[in-house]
Amino acid sequence: MSLVKTWYTPEAAADKFGIQLGKLMEWVSEGLVRAEREGEKVVRVNIDDVRIEVETLVGGS
Protein backbone atom coordinates (compact mmCIF):
# COMPACT_ATOMS: atom_id res chain seq x y z
CA MET A 1 0.00 0.00 0.00
CA SER A 2 1.37 3.39 -0.99
CA LEU A 3 1.87 5.92 1.77
CA VAL A 4 2.18 8.76 -0.72
CA LYS A 5 -0.90 10.60 -1.92
CA THR A 6 -1.06 10.20 -5.69
CA TRP A 7 -4.41 11.76 -6.60
CA TYR A 8 -5.09 15.45 -6.01
CA THR A 9 -7.88 17.81 -6.95
CA PRO A 10 -6.90 19.79 -10.04
CA GLU A 11 -6.73 22.98 -7.97
CA ALA A 12 -4.45 21.42 -5.34
CA ALA A 13 -2.16 19.94 -8.00
CA ALA A 14 -1.87 23.28 -9.81
CA ASP A 15 -1.09 25.03 -6.50
CA LYS A 16 1.46 22.39 -5.52
CA PHE A 17 3.51 22.99 -8.66
CA GLY A 18 2.72 26.67 -9.19
CA ILE A 19 1.13 26.16 -12.59
CA GLN A 20 -2.06 27.58 -14.02
CA LEU A 21 -5.14 25.41 -13.73
CA GLY A 22 -5.79 25.92 -17.45
CA LYS A 23 -2.40 24.41 -18.32
CA LEU A 24 -3.12 21.38 -16.14
CA MET A 25 -6.52 20.88 -17.73
CA GLU A 26 -4.89 21.14 -21.17
CA TRP A 27 -2.57 18.26 -20.20
CA VAL A 28 -5.60 16.26 -19.04
CA SER A 29 -7.45 16.87 -22.31
CA GLU A 30 -4.35 15.85 -24.29
CA GLY A 31 -4.13 12.60 -22.31
CA LEU A 32 -0.78 13.50 -20.72
CA VAL A 33 -2.18 13.48 -17.19
CA ARG A 34 -4.52 10.76 -15.96
CA ALA A 35 -7.71 12.03 -14.38
CA GLU A 36 -10.74 10.73 -12.54
CA ARG A 37 -14.04 12.24 -13.59
CA GLU A 38 -17.49 12.53 -12.15
CA GLY A 39 -19.62 13.02 -15.21
CA GLU A 40 -17.83 15.60 -17.33
CA LYS A 41 -16.01 17.22 -14.38
CA VAL A 42 -12.38 16.34 -13.60
CA VAL A 43 -12.27 15.74 -9.84
CA ARG A 44 -8.78 14.24 -9.36
CA VAL A 45 -5.52 14.14 -11.29
CA ASN A 46 -2.52 11.87 -10.92
CA ILE A 47 0.26 13.88 -9.29
CA ASP A 48 3.02 11.70 -10.74
CA ASP A 49 1.82 12.53 -14.26
CA VAL A 50 1.67 16.23 -13.35
CA ARG A 51 5.22 16.07 -11.99
CA ILE A 52 6.50 14.56 -15.26
CA GLU A 53 4.82 17.28 -17.33
CA VAL A 54 6.16 20.06 -15.08
CA GLU A 55 9.68 18.61 -15.32
CA THR A 56 9.35 18.47 -19.10
CA LEU A 57 8.07 22.06 -19.18
CA VAL A 58 10.86 23.36 -16.94
CA GLY A 59 13.58 21.22 -18.51
CA GLY A 60 12.58 22.18 -22.03
CA SER A 61 12.62 18.55 -23.16
N, CA, C and O atoms as a Tinker XYZ file with bonds, in Angstrom:
   244  protein
     1  N      0.835000   -1.178000    0.000000    73     2
     2  CA     0.000000    0.000000    0.000000    64     1     3
     3  C      0.883000    1.246000    0.000000    63     2     4     5
     4  O      1.818000    1.356000    0.792000    81     3
     5  N      0.582000    2.158000   -0.875000    73     3     6
     6  CA     1.368000    3.387000   -0.987000    64     5     7
     7  C      1.030000    4.340000    0.151000    63     6     8     9
     8  O     -0.134000    4.524000    0.506000    81     7
     9  N      2.062000    4.935000    0.709000    73     7    10
    10  CA     1.867000    5.922000    1.766000    64     9    11
    11  C      1.864000    7.335000    1.207000    63    10    12    13
    12  O      1.628000    8.297000    1.937000    81    11
    13  N      2.124000    7.458000   -0.072000    73    11    14
    14  CA     2.182000    8.761000   -0.722000    64    13    15
    15  C      0.857000    9.015000   -1.435000    63    14    16    17
    16  O      0.331000    8.148000   -2.132000    81    15
    17  N      0.333000   10.219000   -1.245000    73    15    18
    18  CA    -0.900000   10.596000   -1.915000    64    17    19
    19  C     -0.608000   10.798000   -3.395000    63    18    20    21
    20  O      0.278000   11.577000   -3.748000    81    19
    21  N     -1.338000   10.108000   -4.263000    73    19    22
    22  CA    -1.063000   10.196000   -5.693000    64    21    23
    23  C     -2.159000   10.898000   -6.479000    63    22    24    25
    24  O     -1.944000   11.246000   -7.640000    81    23
    25  N     -3.306000   11.112000   -5.895000    73    23    26
    26  CA    -4.411000   11.758000   -6.596000    64    25    27
    27  C     -4.792000   13.035000   -5.850000    63    26    28    29
    28  O     -5.083000   13.008000   -4.654000    81    27
    29  N     -4.785000   14.140000   -6.569000    73    27    30
    30  CA    -5.093000   15.453000   -6.009000    64    29    31
    31  C     -6.229000   16.079000   -6.794000    63    30    32    33
    32  O     -6.469000   15.720000   -7.947000    81    31
    33  N     -6.928000   17.017000   -6.167000    73    31    34
    34  CA    -7.876000   17.812000   -6.952000    64    33    35
    35  C     -7.060000   18.622000   -7.952000    63    34    36    37
    36  O     -5.894000   18.918000   -7.692000    81    35
    37  N     -7.643000   18.981000   -9.080000    73    35    38
    38  CA    -6.896000   19.786000  -10.044000    64    37    39
    39  C     -6.354000   21.083000   -9.435000    63    38    40    41
    40  O     -5.227000   21.484000   -9.726000    81    39
    41  N     -7.152000   21.729000   -8.595000    73    39    42
    42  CA    -6.727000   22.981000   -7.975000    64    41    43
    43  C     -5.526000   22.766000   -7.058000    63    42    44    45
    44  O     -4.579000   23.552000   -7.082000    81    43
    45  N     -5.559000   21.708000   -6.252000    73    43    46
    46  CA    -4.452000   21.421000   -5.338000    64    45    47
    47  C     -3.184000   21.062000   -6.102000    63    46    48    49
    48  O     -2.088000   21.459000   -5.707000    81    47
    49  N     -3.326000   20.315000   -7.193000    73    47    50
    50  CA    -2.157000   19.938000   -8.001000    64    49    51
    51  C     -1.541000   21.167000   -8.653000    63    50    52    53
    52  O     -0.318000   21.307000   -8.676000    81    51
    53  N     -2.369000   22.054000   -9.180000    73    51    54
    54  CA    -1.866000   23.281000   -9.806000    64    53    55
    55  C     -1.145000   24.139000   -8.769000    63    54    56    57
    56  O     -0.075000   24.680000   -9.047000    81    55
    57  N     -1.724000   24.263000   -7.579000    73    55    58
    58  CA    -1.089000   25.034000   -6.502000    64    57    59
    59  C      0.229000   24.412000   -6.073000    63    58    60    61
    60  O      1.209000   25.120000   -5.842000    81    59
    61  N      0.253000   23.095000   -5.968000    73    59    62
    62  CA     1.455000   22.389000   -5.516000    64    61    63
    63  C      2.656000   22.687000   -6.422000    63    62    64    65
    64  O      3.780000   22.832000   -5.941000    81    63
    65  N      2.416000   22.777000   -7.716000    73    63    66
    66  CA     3.511000   22.993000   -8.665000    64    65    67
    67  C      3.589000   24.413000   -9.197000    63    66    68    69
    68  O      4.464000   24.725000  -10.003000    81    67
    69  N      2.679000   25.280000   -8.753000    73    67    70
    70  CA     2.721000   26.667000   -9.190000    64    69    71
    71  C      2.423000   26.852000  -10.669000    63    70    72    73
    72  O      3.004000   27.714000  -11.329000    81    71
    73  N      1.512000   26.036000  -11.181000    73    71    74
    74  CA     1.126000   26.158000  -12.589000    64    73    75
    75  C     -0.318000   26.638000  -12.674000    63    74    76    77
    76  O     -1.071000   26.554000  -11.704000    81    75
    77  N     -0.686000   27.134000  -13.828000    73    75    78
    78  CA    -2.060000   27.580000  -14.023000    64    77    79
    79  C     -2.971000   26.375000  -14.189000    63    78    80    81
    80  O     -2.603000   25.379000  -14.811000    81    79
    81  N     -4.162000   26.483000  -13.625000    73    79    82
    82  CA    -5.142000   25.406000  -13.729000    64    81    83
    83  C     -5.457000   25.099000  -15.190000    63    82    84    85
    84  O     -5.651000   23.939000  -15.554000    81    83
    85  N     -5.510000   26.127000  -16.020000    73    83    86
    86  CA    -5.786000   25.921000  -17.448000    64    85    87
    87  C     -4.749000   25.049000  -18.125000    63    86    88    89
    88  O     -5.087000   24.226000  -18.975000    81    87
    89  N     -3.484000   25.222000  -17.755000    73    87    90
    90  CA    -2.401000   24.407000  -18.319000    64    89    91
    91  C     -2.579000   22.951000  -17.907000    63    90    92    93
    92  O     -2.431000   22.041000  -18.723000    81    91
    93  N     -2.895000   22.743000  -16.642000    73    91    94
    94  CA    -3.116000   21.384000  -16.141000    64    93    95
    95  C     -4.277000   20.719000  -16.874000    63    94    96    97
    96  O     -4.184000   19.558000  -17.272000    81    95
    97  N     -5.356000   21.449000  -17.048000    73    95    98
    98  CA    -6.517000   20.884000  -17.725000    64    97    99
    99  C     -6.220000   20.610000  -19.198000    63    98   100   101
   100  O     -6.789000   19.690000  -19.785000    81    99
   101  N     -5.334000   21.402000  -19.794000    73    99   102
   102  CA    -4.887000   21.145000  -21.166000    64   101   103
   103  C     -4.169000   19.799000  -21.227000    63   102   104   105
   104  O     -4.405000   19.007000  -22.140000    81   103
   105  N     -3.287000   19.539000  -20.250000    73   103   106
   106  CA    -2.575000   18.261000  -20.203000    64   105   107
   107  C     -3.548000   17.098000  -20.039000    63   106   108   109
   108  O     -3.367000   16.037000  -20.636000    81   107
   109  N     -4.579000   17.307000  -19.225000    73   107   110
   110  CA    -5.599000   16.261000  -19.038000    64   109   111
   111  C     -6.306000   15.997000  -20.362000    63   110   112   113
   112  O     -6.477000   14.842000  -20.752000    81   111
   113  N     -6.715000   17.054000  -21.053000    73   111   114
   114  CA    -7.447000   16.875000  -22.312000    64   113   115
   115  C     -6.588000   16.239000  -23.400000    63   114   116   117
   116  O     -7.104000   15.569000  -24.295000    81   115
   117  N     -5.265000   16.455000  -23.318000    73   115   118
   118  CA    -4.349000   15.846000  -24.287000    64   117   119
   119  C     -3.979000   14.409000  -23.908000    63   118   120   121
   120  O     -3.296000   13.724000  -24.669000    81   119
   121  N     -4.426000   13.958000  -22.745000    73   119   122
   122  CA    -4.131000   12.599000  -22.307000    64   121   123
   123  C     -2.762000   12.447000  -21.668000    63   122   124   125
   124  O     -2.289000   11.326000  -21.478000    81   123
   125  N     -2.119000   13.558000  -21.334000    73   123   126
   126  CA    -0.784000   13.501000  -20.722000    64   125   127
   127  C     -0.853000   13.269000  -19.217000    63   126   128   129
   128  O      0.089000   12.755000  -18.614000    81   127
   129  N     -1.964000   13.648000  -18.627000    73   127   130
   130  CA    -2.175000   13.480000  -17.187000    64   129   131
   131  C     -3.458000   12.682000  -16.988000    63   130   132   133
   132  O     -4.521000   13.053000  -17.486000    81   131
   133  N     -3.339000   11.575000  -16.249000    73   131   134
   134  CA    -4.519000   10.763000  -15.959000    64   133   135
   135  C     -5.441000   11.519000  -15.006000    63   134   136   137
   136  O     -4.988000   12.256000  -14.129000    81   135
   137  N     -6.737000   11.320000  -15.199000    73   135   138
   138  CA    -7.708000   12.027000  -14.378000    64   137   139
   139  C     -8.881000   11.118000  -14.054000    63   138   140   141
   140  O     -9.219000   10.211000  -14.814000    81   139
   141  N     -9.488000   11.381000  -12.913000    73   139   142
   142  CA   -10.737000   10.731000  -12.540000    64   141   143
   143  C    -11.835000   11.766000  -12.715000    63   142   144   145
   144  O    -11.689000   12.925000  -12.327000    81   143
   145  N    -12.934000   11.323000  -13.306000    73   143   146
   146  CA   -14.036000   12.240000  -13.590000    64   145   147
   147  C    -15.306000   11.797000  -12.886000    63   146   148   149
   148  O    -15.530000   10.612000  -12.636000    81   147
   149  N    -16.113000   12.772000  -12.581000    73   147   150
   150  CA   -17.493000   12.535000  -12.150000    64   149   151
   151  C    -18.350000   13.234000  -13.181000    63   150   152   153
   152  O    -18.480000   14.458000  -13.178000    81   151
   153  N    -18.931000   12.446000  -14.061000    73   151   154
   154  CA   -19.621000   13.020000  -15.208000    64   153   155
   155  C    -18.590000   13.641000  -16.136000    63   154   156   157
   156  O    -17.641000   12.975000  -16.550000    81   155
   157  N    -18.768000   14.888000  -16.457000    73   155   158
   158  CA   -17.827000   15.604000  -17.326000    64   157   159
   159  C    -16.752000   16.337000  -16.535000    63   158   160   161
   160  O    -15.773000   16.811000  -17.112000    81   159
   161  N    -16.926000   16.434000  -15.221000    73   159   162
   162  CA   -16.012000   17.219000  -14.385000    64   161   163
   163  C    -14.810000   16.391000  -13.937000    63   162   164   165
   164  O    -14.960000   15.263000  -13.468000    81   163
   165  N    -13.618000   16.966000  -14.088000    73   163   166
   166  CA   -12.383000   16.342000  -13.595000    64   165   167
   167  C    -12.304000   16.624000  -12.098000    63   166   168   169
   168  O    -12.271000   17.781000  -11.678000    81   167
   169  N    -12.275000   15.558000  -11.294000    73   167   170
   170  CA   -12.266000   15.740000   -9.837000    64   169   171
   171  C    -10.920000   15.410000   -9.203000    63   170   172   173
   172  O    -10.619000   15.888000   -8.109000    81   171
   173  N    -10.109000   14.599000   -9.874000    73   171   174
   174  CA    -8.783000   14.245000   -9.361000    64   173   175
   175  C     -7.831000   14.024000  -10.526000    63   174   176   177
   176  O     -8.222000   13.549000  -11.593000    81   175
   177  N     -6.564000   14.381000  -10.296000    73   175   178
   178  CA    -5.518000   14.143000  -11.289000    64   177   179
   179  C     -4.378000   13.389000  -10.625000    63   178   180   181
   180  O     -4.176000   13.481000   -9.415000    81   179
   181  N     -3.639000   12.644000  -11.430000    73   179   182
   182  CA    -2.515000   11.865000  -10.924000    64   181   183
   183  C     -1.299000   12.778000  -10.788000    63   182   184   185
   184  O     -0.807000   13.322000  -11.777000    81   183
   185  N     -0.822000   12.939000   -9.565000    73   183   186
   186  CA     0.257000   13.884000   -9.285000    64   185   187
   187  C      1.580000   13.458000   -9.926000    63   186   188   189
   188  O      2.403000   14.308000  -10.266000    81   187
   189  N      1.787000   12.171000  -10.091000    73   187   190
   190  CA     3.022000   11.704000  -10.741000    64   189   191
   191  C      3.051000   12.140000  -12.203000    63   190   192   193
   192  O      4.098000   12.535000  -12.716000    81   191
   193  N      1.903000   12.067000  -12.871000    73   191   194
   194  CA     1.819000   12.529000  -14.257000    64   193   195
   195  C      2.052000   14.033000  -14.338000    63   194   196   197
   196  O      2.732000   14.519000  -15.241000    81   195
   197  N      1.476000   14.768000  -13.378000    73   195   198
   198  CA     1.667000   16.225000  -13.352000    64   197   199
   199  C      3.145000   16.542000  -13.167000    63   198   200   201
   200  O      3.683000   17.416000  -13.847000    81   199
   201  N      3.799000   15.842000  -12.258000    73   199   202
   202  CA     5.225000   16.071000  -11.987000    64   201   203
   203  C      6.055000   15.867000  -13.265000    63   202   204   205
   204  O      6.955000   16.658000  -13.548000    81   203
   205  N      5.764000   14.834000  -14.019000    73   203   206
   206  CA     6.495000   14.557000  -15.257000    64   205   207
   207  C      6.309000   15.708000  -16.246000    63   206   208   209
   208  O      7.273000   16.152000  -16.870000    81   207
   209  N      5.079000   16.191000  -16.391000    73   207   210
   210  CA     4.824000   17.282000  -17.333000    64   209   211
   211  C      5.486000   18.577000  -16.893000    63   210   212   213
   212  O      5.989000   19.330000  -17.727000    81   211
   213  N      5.491000   18.845000  -15.586000    73   211   214
   214  CA     6.162000   20.055000  -15.082000    64   213   215
   215  C      7.656000   19.952000  -15.324000    63   214   216   217
   216  O      8.287000   20.926000  -15.733000    81   215
   217  N      8.228000   18.786000  -15.076000    73   215   218
   218  CA     9.677000   18.610000  -15.320000    64   217   219
   219  C     10.005000   18.786000  -16.788000    63   218   220   221
   220  O     11.041000   19.361000  -17.124000    81   219
   221  N      9.145000   18.304000  -17.667000    73   219   222
   222  CA     9.349000   18.473000  -19.100000    64   221   223
   223  C      9.248000   19.947000  -19.477000    63   222   224   225
   224  O     10.042000   20.445000  -20.275000    81   223
   225  N      8.274000   20.640000  -18.904000    73   223   226
   226  CA     8.070000   22.056000  -19.184000    64   225   227
   227  C      9.275000   22.885000  -18.704000    63   226   228   229
   228  O      9.759000   23.758000  -19.426000    81   227
   229  N      9.739000   22.613000  -17.515000    73   227   230
   230  CA    10.857000   23.364000  -16.936000    64   229   231
   231  C     12.175000   22.993000  -17.616000    63   230   232   233
   232  O     13.015000   23.853000  -17.880000    81   231
   233  N     12.341000   21.685000  -17.898000    73   231   234
   234  CA    13.576000   21.217000  -18.505000    64   233   235
   235  C     13.686000   21.517000  -19.982000    63   234   236   237
   236  O     14.772000   21.446000  -20.557000    81   235
   237  N     12.563000   21.854000  -20.601000    73   235   238
   238  CA    12.577000   22.179000  -22.025000    64   237   239
   239  C     12.692000   20.967000  -22.917000    63   238   240   241
   240  O     12.952000   21.107000  -24.112000    81   239
   241  N     12.504000   19.777000  -22.367000    73   239   242
   242  CA    12.618000   18.552000  -23.162000    64   241   243
   243  C     11.362000   18.290000  -23.952000    63   242   244
   244  O     11.285000   17.299000  -24.677000    81   243
